[in-house]
């Protein structure tokens, strides 16, 4: 008797688990319900996406964690938007830590130049004032990102990426302190250092480009000049010895357009395919932990052509 009852219940459940006959009213109703559920889920997802893009996610970290546990894909832009209220409250502490770190870096640079070029106390103070002003500008840029409702992860990373501690921009001030051979020596040393960094970046990017599309000798020569002019620290006069043609620095869009103009049509296709494959790998890696790439992610990639 128990076996018959269990069998009857199991048979009933199994029959309910089977879909209705194709073409019947029940089948059409089930299909309509599934479409409605998908549309509702899509609408909810789009609503949350709009809120995130506007930086208006209201529930904070708790809602973010719940969505993550529920299997919803999140972007680092979501994390950034949710953390902004906390970052704004903690800003005074972060600001103090930043001031200490940047002051230490400035002191090291001022000490080096002061020792090597026998700078006076007033000259050192002028340098310190310059570094202090750059630090203030960096703080304004970071504060602007934190206070903005529309900024995302990439904006935050770019605002925190600066190398002013290396002394970039202070050379003209230093040259005003020096005279004669000492000034020429300082200028030549800094130009040589910058030229090495620019050419190393150009060589590195040229090799990466060659790996993707296999350049010929003529393209190697043409594109090396393009990549030198498109390097982050390039200034006219920092190119390799014997460089011919225009020396104007190229921004990212101009550099990428110049690269594509040198490539043959089949190489352009290969480049686009390599770019798509690279993004797919990045998306896959982020997806393994339930995240999606932030908007403008490619702006963080200096060798993204």
N, C-alpha and C positions, 0 to 999 in steps of 0.2 A: 504493500500500500504506500509506504514512504517513497519507494522507488517510482511508482506511478505518478505520485504528486510532484516529486522533484522533476521528473521527466516532462510532465505537463507544463510546469512553470518555465523550465528551460526552453521548451519548444515555443512557448509564447514569447519569451524574451528574444529568441533567435529570429522569430518571424517579424518582430518589431524592428530588429536591427537591420533587416533586409530592406533595401530601398523599394519604393512602390514600382509598379509596372510602368515602363517608359510610355509616355504619351497620355497617361491617365491624369485626372484632375489632381490627385494626390502628388504625382510626380511634378506637375507644373507648380503646385503650391510650394513644394519643398525647394525647388530651384529658385523661386521668387524669394523665399525666406533667406536662402543662402546669399543671394545677391544683396538683399537688404542689410544683412549682417556685415557683409564686406564693405558696403557703402558707408554704414555707420562707423565701422572701425577706421576707414579711410578719412572720414570727416573729422573724427576725433584726433587722428594723427596730424591732419592738416591744421586743425585749430591750435594744437600744441606747438606745431612748427612755426606758425605765425606769431604766437606769443614769444617763443624763444628768439626769433629773428628780431622782434621789437624789444627784447630784453625785459619782458614783463612777466616772466614766470612767477606766479604769485605764491606757490606753495613752499618754495624754498628747498633746502637740501632734503628734507623728509620726503616730499613728493618726488624729487629726483631719484632718491634711493628706492622708493616704492616702484616707480616706473621701470627702473633698472631690474629689480627683482622680478617684475612681471614680464620680463623679456623684451621690453621696448628698447630699440636702439637709440642711443644717446650720442650727442656730439660734444666735443670739448667746448663748443660755444655754450651748450647748456650748462656745463660745469662752471664756466666763467661767469655767466649771467647769475647763477645761483650764489656764487661766492662773493659777488660784488658788494652786497650789504656788509658782509663780514670784513672784506678788505677795506671798506671805507671806515669802519670802526677801528680797525687795526692800523690805519694809515700812519698815525703819529709814531707808532713803534717802528714800522717799516722805514719811515722817513729817517728816524734817528739812526737805525742800523746802516742805512744807505749812506748817510752823511759821514759816519765813522769810516766805512770801508773806502769811500771815494776820497776822503781826506788822507787816509793812509797811502793810497795809490798816488795822490798828488804829491805828498811829502817825499815819497821815494823818487819820483821823477825830478822834483825840484832839487833834492839833495844830489842826485847824479849830475845834473847839469851845473849846479853850483860848484861842485867839486872839480869838474872837468874844465870849466870855463871861468872859475874864480869870480862868480857873480857877487855883487854887493848885496847887503841886506835889503835895500829898497828894491832892487831888481827881483830878488826872491819873493818879496811881498807882491810885486806886480804879477808874477807868475801865479802865486797862490790866489790872487784875486781873479785871474783868468779862469783857473780851474774851479773856483767857487761859483763863478757865473755859469760855467758849463754844467756844473752839478745842479744849479737851480733850474736850468732849462730842461735837463733830464727829468727832474722832479715834476715840472709842469707837464711834460709829455705823458709821464706815467699817471699823474693825477687826472689828466684829461681822459685817458682810457678808462680808468676806474670809475669816474663819475659819469661817463657816457652810458646811455641806456642801449645803444646800438653796437658798441664795440664787442669784439669777440676774442677768441683765443689767439688768433694770429696777430691781432692788434696789440694784445698784451705782450706777446713774445717779441714783436718788433720794437715796442716801446722800451723793453728792458735790454735790448741788444745794442750796446754802444761800446766803443773802444777808446774813449777820449783819454783814458789813463795812459795810453801809449804816447800821448803828446800830440796827436794829430790836431792841427789848427794852432798850436802854440809856437810853431817854428818861426812865423813872421815876427812874433813878439821877441823871441830869442835873438833873431838876427839883428833886431834893433839894439840889443845890448852889446853886440860884438862888432869888431872892426877888422879890416884888412884880411890877413891870411886866416885868422881865427874864424871870421865870419864865412869865408869861402870854404874852409874845412868843414864847418858845421853844416852849411848848405849842401855840399857835395855828399857828405856822409848820409844825410837824411834822404836826399834824392836817390842815392844808390840803394838804401834800405827799402824805400818805397818801390823802386823799380824792380827789385828782386821779388817782392811780394806780388806785384802786379803780374810779372812774367810767370811766376809759379802758378798763379791762379789760371792764367791763360793756357799754360801747358797742360794743367790738370783737366780743364774743361775741353781742350782740344782732343785729348786722349779719350775722354768719355764720349765725345761726339763721334770720333773715329770708330770706336767700338760699336756704336749704334748703326752707322750708315756707311762705313768703309770709304774714307775720303781718298782722292788721288793726290798726287804731289802738288799740283797747282792749287787745289782746294785747301790743302794744308797751309800753304803760304798765304793765301787770301784770308782764311778764317783765323789764322793766328793773329793777324793785325786787327780783325774785328773783335776777337775775344780780349785782346789787350785793351782796346778802347772801351770795351764793355765791362772791364774788371771794376770791382767796387771802389778801389782806392786810386784808380787811374786819374791822372791829370796830364794835360799837354806837356810833353817833355820827358815823360816817364816811360815812353816806349823803348823797345830794343834799339840798339845802335844800328843806324842805317835805315830806320823805318821811313817809308815813303808814303806820300799821299796825305789825306786829311788826318789831323790829330785830335779833332774834337771828340770829347768823351761821349759815349753812347749810353742812353738810359736802357732799361731792360727791354722795352718794346722795340726800340731802334735796333738793339743788338740782335734780338730774335728775328726781326724782319731782314736784317743784313745777312744773317746765317742762311735763312731760307732762300734768299736771292742767289746765293752761291751754289746751293745744292741743285742737283738734277731732279726732275719730277719724281722718279722712282725713289730717290733718296728722301725727298720730302715725305712720301708715303711711309717709308721705313721709319722716319723720325716720328711721325704721328702715331704709328703703331707702337713704337717703343715707349712713347709718352703714355699712351692708353694702357699698355701693359704695366708700366711702372705705377700708375695710379691704381690699377686693379690690385696689384700686390699690396700697396699701402692700405687700400680699403679692406682687403682680406685680413691683413694683420690687425687692423683696428677692430674688424668685425669679430675676431676671435675672443675679444674681451667685451663685446657688446657695445662698441662705440662706432661712430661714423666720423669721417674726416670733417674737420671744421671748414667753414667757408674760407675761400682765399688761401687754402692750404699751400698751393703751389708757390705762393709768394715767399715762403720760407725756404724754398729750394733754390739756392744760388746757381746751380748748374742745370736748371730746368729750361730747356730750349723750346 
